[in-house]
């Protein structure tokens, strides 16, 4: 199980880097790109997320994505593809 979790974590790190490099929004403050993260739970489940919040307290990334920009959704598709390639 540890080997699987390590492989999933490696793909999670790739996906975060993909999000940083391929975000389709203008990176004015650097907050969105620096807030892309991933977690791997005890079962090897990968979760990608962006924890950026606005000054008003709402989740900034979902607001930007709702306007048609890619913050982390493209990275989720990338991770899904990579997981299928590596794990099956």
Sine and cosine of phi, psi and omega as CSV:
sin_phi,cos_phi,sin_psi,cos_psi,sin_omega,cos_omega
0.00,0.00,-0.59,0.81,-0.02,-1.00
-0.90,0.44,-0.59,0.81,0.03,-1.00
-0.91,0.42,-0.67,0.74,0.04,-1.00
-0.89,0.46,-0.73,0.68,-0.01,-1.00
-0.88,0.47,-0.60,0.80,0.04,-1.00
-0.91,0.41,-0.66,0.76,0.03,-1.00
-0.91,0.41,-0.69,0.73,0.02,-1.00
-0.90,0.44,-0.66,0.76,0.04,-1.00
-0.89,0.46,-0.63,0.78,0.04,-1.00
-0.88,0.47,-0.68,0.73,0.03,-1.00
-0.93,0.37,-0.59,0.81,0.08,-1.00
-0.87,0.49,-0.68,0.73,0.04,-1.00
-0.90,0.43,-0.64,0.77,0.07,-1.00
-0.87,0.49,-0.69,0.72,-0.04,-1.00
-0.90,0.43,-0.65,0.76,0.05,-1.00
-0.89,0.45,-0.68,0.74,0.04,-1.00
-0.90,0.44,-0.64,0.77,0.07,-1.00
-0.85,0.53,-0.71,0.70,0.00,-1.00
-0.88,0.47,-0.66,0.75,0.00,-1.00
-0.90,0.44,-0.69,0.72,-0.07,-1.00
-0.98,0.21,-0.45,0.90,-0.16,-0.99
-0.90,-0.44,0.13,0.99,0.04,-1.00
-0.84,0.54,0.73,-0.69,-0.12,-0.99
-1.00,-0.08,0.27,0.96,-0.01,-1.00
-0.96,-0.29,0.31,-0.95,0.07,-1.00
-0.99,0.16,0.82,-0.58,-0.10,-0.99
-1.00,0.02,0.99,0.17,-0.10,-0.99
-0.95,0.31,-0.71,0.70,-0.10,-1.00
-0.95,-0.31,-0.25,0.97,-0.06,-1.00
1.00,0.07,-0.12,0.99,-0.07,-1.00
-0.89,0.45,-0.74,0.68,-0.05,-1.00
-0.89,0.45,-0.74,0.67,-0.04,-1.00
-0.91,0.41,-0.58,0.81,0.00,-1.00
-0.98,0.18,-0.14,0.99,-0.04,-1.00
-0.98,-0.19,0.07,1.00,0.08,-1.00
-0.97,0.25,0.77,-0.63,-0.08,-1.00
-0.62,-0.79,0.18,-0.98,0.12,-0.99
-0.58,-0.82,0.36,-0.93,0.10,-0.99
-0.65,-0.76,0.51,-0.86,0.13,-0.99
-0.84,-0.55,0.84,-0.54,-0.02,-1.00
-1.00,0.09,-0.02,-1.00,-0.06,-1.00
-0.89,0.46,-0.37,0.93,0.03,-1.00
-1.00,-0.05,0.04,1.00,0.00,-1.00
1.00,0.09,0.24,0.97,0.01,-1.00
-0.98,0.19,0.80,-0.60,0.00,-1.00
-1.00,-0.05,0.73,-0.68,0.10,-0.99
-0.81,-0.59,0.82,-0.57,0.11,-0.99
-0.97,-0.24,0.62,-0.78,0.02,-1.00
-0.38,-0.92,0.26,-0.96,0.10,-1.00
-0.81,-0.59,0.85,-0.52,-0.10,-1.00
-0.98,-0.21,0.37,0.93,0.03,-1.00
-0.94,0.35,0.70,-0.71,0.08,-1.00
-0.82,-0.58,0.55,-0.83,0.05,-1.00
-0.98,0.21,0.12,-0.99,0.07,-1.00
-0.89,0.47,-0.44,0.90,0.02,-1.00
-0.99,0.12,-0.11,0.99,0.08,-1.00
0.99,-0.10,-0.02,1.00,0.02,-1.00
-1.00,0.06,0.34,-0.94,0.00,-1.00
-0.96,0.28,0.95,-0.30,-0.13,-0.99
-0.90,0.44,-0.66,0.75,-0.08,-1.00
-0.88,0.47,-0.68,0.73,-0.02,-1.00
-0.92,0.40,-0.55,0.83,0.07,-1.00
-0.90,0.43,-0.69,0.72,0.01,-1.00
-0.91,0.41,-0.68,0.74,0.03,-1.00
-0.90,0.44,-0.58,0.81,-0.01,-1.00
-0.91,0.42,-0.30,0.95,0.04,-1.00
-1.00,-0.03,0.11,0.99,0.09,-1.00
0.99,-0.14,0.10,0.99,0.01,-1.00
-0.99,-0.10,0.50,-0.86,0.02,-1.00
-1.00,-0.08,0.92,-0.39,0.08,-1.00
-0.98,-0.19,-0.82,0.57,-0.02,-1.00
-0.66,-0.75,-0.15,0.99,-0.03,-1.00
-0.90,0.43,-0.60,0.80,0.05,-1.00
-0.90,0.43,-0.57,0.82,0.04,-1.00
-0.92,0.38,-0.55,0.83,0.05,-1.00
-0.91,0.42,-0.67,0.75,0.06,-1.00
-0.91,0.40,-0.64,0.77,0.06,-1.00
-0.87,0.49,-0.73,0.68,0.00,-1.00
-0.88,0.47,-0.67,0.75,0.02,-1.00
-0.87,0.50,-0.69,0.72,0.02,-1.00
-0.88,0.47,-0.74,0.67,-0.03,-1.00
-0.90,0.44,-0.64,0.77,0.04,-1.00
-0.88,0.47,-0.66,0.75,0.04,-1.00
-0.90,0.43,-0.64,0.77,0.01,-1.00
-0.91,0.42,-0.68,0.73,-0.13,-0.99
-1.00,0.02,-0.54,0.84,-0.12,-0.99
-0.92,-0.39,-0.50,0.87,0.06,-1.00
0.99,-0.16,0.00,0.00,0.00,0.00
